[in-house]
Amino acid sequence: MGALTTALIAIAGVILGWITIEMACKPCLEKGREAIDQNLNLDYDPDEQHNIRTPLNPNPPQESDSSTPIKIV
């Protein structure tokens, strides 16, 4: 009877520990699971969605304007 009680307490401790980790690290775990789902999805095309590595300013100003005077020091 003592072994059964010990086993049930150990299982309950593991379950409560798992729930605690899930609640504490929820944002990080969701991002990780989302990344894994995208990598395992054969229909996923990274070019179709917003990529985090795209530049913030996709159209930088052109510096080929010759009307701007250049100051040489």
PyRosetta script that sets phi, psi and omega in degrees:
from pyrosetta import init, pose_from_sequence

init()
pose = pose_from_sequence("MGALTTALIAIAGVILGWITIEMACKPCLEKGREAIDQNLNLDYDPDEQHNIRTPLNPNPPQESDSSTPIKIV")
pose.set_psi(1, -34.3)
pose.set_omega(1, -179.6)
pose.set_phi(2, -67.2)
pose.set_psi(2, -35.6)
pose.set_omega(2, 179.8)
pose.set_phi(3, -68.2)
pose.set_psi(3, -38.4)
pose.set_omega(3, 178.8)
pose.set_phi(4, -65.7)
pose.set_psi(4, -42.6)
pose.set_omega(4, 178.3)
pose.set_phi(5, -63.0)
pose.set_psi(5, -43.4)
pose.set_omega(5, 178.4)
pose.set_phi(6, -62.5)
pose.set_psi(6, -41.8)
pose.set_omega(6, 179.9)
pose.set_phi(7, -65.0)
pose.set_psi(7, -42.3)
pose.set_omega(7, 179.4)
pose.set_phi(8, -65.4)
pose.set_psi(8, -39.5)
pose.set_omega(8, 177.8)
pose.set_phi(9, -65.7)
pose.set_psi(9, -40.5)
pose.set_omega(9, 178.6)
pose.set_phi(10, -64.5)
pose.set_psi(10, -43.1)
pose.set_omega(10, 179.3)
pose.set_phi(11, -64.8)
pose.set_psi(11, -42.3)
pose.set_omega(11, 178.0)
pose.set_phi(12, -63.7)
pose.set_psi(12, -37.7)
pose.set_omega(12, 177.5)
pose.set_phi(13, -64.7)
pose.set_psi(13, -41.3)
pose.set_omega(13, 178.3)
pose.set_phi(14, -65.2)
pose.set_psi(14, -42.7)
pose.set_omega(14, 180.0)
pose.set_phi(15, -64.4)
pose.set_psi(15, -44.8)
pose.set_omega(15, 178.7)
pose.set_phi(16, -65.8)
pose.set_psi(16, -36.6)
pose.set_omega(16, 176.0)
pose.set_phi(17, -64.1)
pose.set_psi(17, -42.3)
pose.set_omega(17, 178.1)
pose.set_phi(18, -62.2)
pose.set_psi(18, -44.5)
pose.set_omega(18, 179.5)
pose.set_phi(19, -63.3)
pose.set_psi(19, -39.9)
pose.set_omega(19, 179.1)
pose.set_phi(20, -62.8)
pose.set_psi(20, -45.2)
pose.set_omega(20, 179.3)
pose.set_phi(21, -64.7)
pose.set_psi(21, -41.3)
pose.set_omega(21, 178.9)
pose.set_phi(22, -60.8)
pose.set_psi(22, -41.6)
pose.set_omega(22, -178.7)
pose.set_phi(23, -72.8)
pose.set_psi(23, -38.4)
pose.set_omega(23, -176.6)
pose.set_phi(24, -72.7)
pose.set_psi(24, -35.7)
pose.set_omega(24, -174.5)
pose.set_phi(25, -110.8)
pose.set_psi(25, 27.0)
pose.set_omega(25, -173.9)
pose.set_phi(26, -56.7)
pose.set_psi(26, -49.4)
pose.set_omega(26, -178.7)
pose.set_phi(27, -61.6)
pose.set_psi(27, -41.7)
pose.set_omega(27, -179.4)
pose.set_phi(28, -67.1)
pose.set_psi(28, -42.2)
pose.set_omega(28, -179.6)
pose.set_phi(29, -66.5)
pose.set_psi(29, -37.4)
pose.set_omega(29, 178.8)
pose.set_phi(30, -64.3)
pose.set_psi(30, -42.6)
pose.set_omega(30, 178.5)
pose.set_phi(31, -64.3)
pose.set_psi(31, -40.5)
pose.set_omega(31, 178.7)
pose.set_phi(32, -65.4)
pose.set_psi(32, -43.3)
pose.set_omega(32, 178.8)
pose.set_phi(33, -66.2)
pose.set_psi(33, -35.9)
pose.set_omega(33, 177.7)
pose.set_phi(34, -65.3)
pose.set_psi(34, -40.3)
pose.set_omega(34, 178.1)
pose.set_phi(35, -65.6)
pose.set_psi(35, -40.1)
pose.set_omega(35, 178.3)
pose.set_phi(36, -65.2)
pose.set_psi(36, -42.5)
pose.set_omega(36, 178.7)
pose.set_phi(37, -61.5)
pose.set_psi(37, -39.8)
pose.set_omega(37, 179.1)
pose.set_phi(38, -66.5)
pose.set_psi(38, -39.3)
pose.set_omega(38, -179.8)
pose.set_phi(39, -69.7)
pose.set_psi(39, -30.8)
pose.set_omega(39, -179.6)
pose.set_phi(40, -86.3)
pose.set_psi(40, -13.5)
pose.set_omega(40, -179.1)
pose.set_phi(41, -82.0)
pose.set_psi(41, 117.0)
pose.set_omega(41, -178.3)
pose.set_phi(42, -73.1)
pose.set_psi(42, -21.6)
pose.set_omega(42, -179.6)
pose.set_phi(43, -89.1)
pose.set_psi(43, -1.8)
pose.set_omega(43, -177.5)
pose.set_phi(44, -75.7)
pose.set_psi(44, 128.6)
pose.set_omega(44, 176.8)
pose.set_phi(45, -121.4)
pose.set_psi(45, 112.6)
pose.set_omega(45, -176.4)
pose.set_phi(46, -65.3)
pose.set_psi(46, -19.6)
pose.set_omega(46, 179.6)
pose.set_phi(47, -76.0)
pose.set_psi(47, -17.7)
pose.set_omega(47, -177.7)
pose.set_phi(48, -83.4)
pose.set_psi(48, -22.7)
pose.set_omega(48, -176.1)
pose.set_phi(49, -110.7)
pose.set_psi(49, 167.6)
pose.set_omega(49, 178.0)
pose.set_phi(50, -64.6)
pose.set_psi(50, 125.8)
pose.set_omega(50, -179.1)
pose.set_phi(51, -99.8)
pose.set_psi(51, 136.1)
pose.set_omega(51, -177.2)
pose.set_phi(52, -69.5)
pose.set_psi(52, -19.3)
pose.set_omega(52, -177.3)
pose.set_phi(53, -92.0)
pose.set_psi(53, 3.1)
pose.set_omega(53, 177.6)
pose.set_phi(54, -71.4)
pose.set_psi(54, 147.2)
pose.set_omega(54, -179.3)
pose.set_phi(55, -65.8)
pose.set_psi(55, 150.0)
pose.set_omega(55, -179.4)
pose.set_phi(56, -70.1)
pose.set_psi(56, -31.8)
pose.set_omega(56, 179.2)
pose.set_phi(57, -115.2)
pose.set_psi(57, 89.2)
pose.set_omega(57, -173.3)
pose.set_phi(58, -69.5)
pose.set_psi(58, -23.7)
pose.set_omega(58, -179.6)
pose.set_phi(59, -117.6)
pose.set_psi(59, 82.9)
pose.set_omega(59, -179.9)
pose.set_phi(60, -68.2)
pose.set_psi(60, 151.9)
pose.set_omega(60, -179.6)
pose.set_phi(61, -64.4)
pose.set_psi(61, 142.0)
pose.set_omega(61, 179.5)
pose.set_phi(62, -77.0)
pose.set_psi(62, 134.0)
pose.set_omega(62, -179.5)
pose.set_phi(63, -101.8)
pose.set_psi(63, 17.6)
pose.set_omega(63, -178.4)
pose.set_phi(64, -90.5)
pose.set_psi(64, 10.7)
pose.set_omega(64, 179.9)
pose.set_phi(65, -72.6)
pose.set_psi(65, 112.6)
pose.set_omega(65, -175.4)
pose.set_phi(66, -84.9)
pose.set_psi(66, -5.2)
pose.set_omega(66, -179.6)
pose.set_phi(67, -80.5)
pose.set_psi(67, -13.5)
pose.set_omega(67, 179.3)
pose.set_phi(68, -81.6)
pose.set_psi(68, 123.7)
pose.set_omega(68, 179.7)
pose.set_phi(69, -69.6)
pose.set_psi(69, 143.6)
pose.set_omega(69, 178.6)
pose.set_phi(70, -107.4)
pose.set_psi(70, 126.0)
pose.set_omega(70, -178.4)
pose.set_phi(71, -96.0)
pose.set_psi(71, 120.4)
pose.set_omega(71, 179.0)
pose.set_phi(72, -103.1)
pose.set_psi(72, 128.3)
pose.set_omega(72, -177.8)
pose.set_phi(73, -102.2)
pose.dump_pdb("model.pdb")
